[in-house]
């Protein structure tokens, strides 16, 4: 029993000596505040501690044109077929034209508006000069003349609302084709009238 007590005492003494040796030494990782009463530290201004926060992504206000449901239901020519809505979109790695087309495919939250592009598959969007190219898959590319007209109006009105875009060329599977859904010619770029 005496040996056990002596062993515990030696271990405790060793621990206290080991930790006692490090007392008084400063830890290089711990900052001490600069005070005028502490002559050992230089009197330099401190940099404020700011947390590392990611940069706020850039946003841009764009005009998106959605189908006027009242026009689509009544066919009343006194009404506009598509109506403008301002949207804030986040600018990331994609071109603004591609982001606008993505917005056009989302169902609008506003009452009385719809989109004809929700069910269509868009393969890619790119620009050359003042022309935006929207490349559709032929999948689900069908509909009546009203659906076709509204989808094209949405695209052309929304994309030509950008200063740099004057016209839109519609492609199907990467190719220029005669019509979009069988009714309206898309062999040439379309302009907003």
JORA-V809278 format. One record per residue. N is the residue number from 1. RES is the residue in one letter. PHI is phi in whole degrees, 0 to 359 (NA if undefined). Layout:
# JORA-V809278
N,RES,PHI  N,RES,PHI
This chain:
# JORA-V809278
1,X,NA  2,X,294  3,X,294  4,X,296  5,X,297  6,X,295  7,X,295  8,X,297  9,X,296  10,X,293  11,X,297  12,X,297  13,X,296  14,X,296  15,X,294  16,X,292  17,X,292  18,X,296  19,X,286  20,X,292  21,X,292  22,X,272  23,X,293  24,X,91  25,X,276  26,X,269  27,X,276  28,X,294  29,X,273  30,X,261  31,X,272  32,X,253  33,X,291  34,X,284  35,X,230  36,X,295  37,X,277  38,X,254  39,X,289  40,X,282  41,X,252  42,X,293  43,X,269  44,X,243  45,X,292  46,X,274  47,X,275  48,X,296  49,X,282  50,X,245  51,X,292  52,X,284  53,X,249  54,X,294  55,X,296  56,X,288  57,X,297  58,X,287  59,X,237  60,X,219  61,X,271  62,X,233  63,X,255  64,X,249  65,X,256  66,X,249  67,X,293  68,X,279  69,X,300  70,X,298  71,X,297  72,X,297  73,X,279  74,X,259  75,X,72  76,X,295  77,X,290  78,X,283  79,X,265  80,X,281  81,X,286  82,X,231  83,X,237  84,X,279  85,X,223  86,X,276  87,X,228  88,X,267  89,X,241  90,X,273  91,X,272  92,X,232  93,X,276  94,X,264  95,X,290  96,X,301  97,X,298  98,X,293  99,X,294  100,X,296  101,X,296  102,X,298  103,X,296  104,X,297  105,X,275  106,X,272  107,X,294  108,X,291  109,X,274  110,X,285  111,X,292  112,X,82  113,X,237  114,X,212  115,X,226  116,X,268  117,X,262  118,X,301  119,X,269  120,X,267  121,X,259  122,X,256  123,X,281  124,X,193  125,X,225  126,X,207  127,X,234  128,X,222  129,X,62  130,X,261  131,X,248  132,X,265  133,X,251  134,X,240  135,X,257  136,X,262  137,X,280  138,X,287  139,X,299  140,X,63  141,X,274  142,X,211  143,X,157  144,X,280  145,X,295  146,X,293  147,X,300  148,X,297  149,X,298  150,X,293  151,X,299  152,X,293  153,X,298  154,X,302  155,X,297  156,X,294  157,X,296  158,X,291  159,X,285  160,X,283  161,X,290  162,X,285  163,X,301  164,X,279  165,X,250  166,X,251  167,X,205  168,X,230  169,X,256  170,X,270  171,X,241  172,X,234  173,X,52  174,X,84  175,X,239  176,X,285  177,X,236  178,X,294  179,X,227  180,X,278  181,X,234  182,X,106  183,X,235  184,X,248  185,X,292  186,X,233  187,X,291  188,X,246  189,X,301  190,X,262  191,X,242  192,X,282  193,X,260
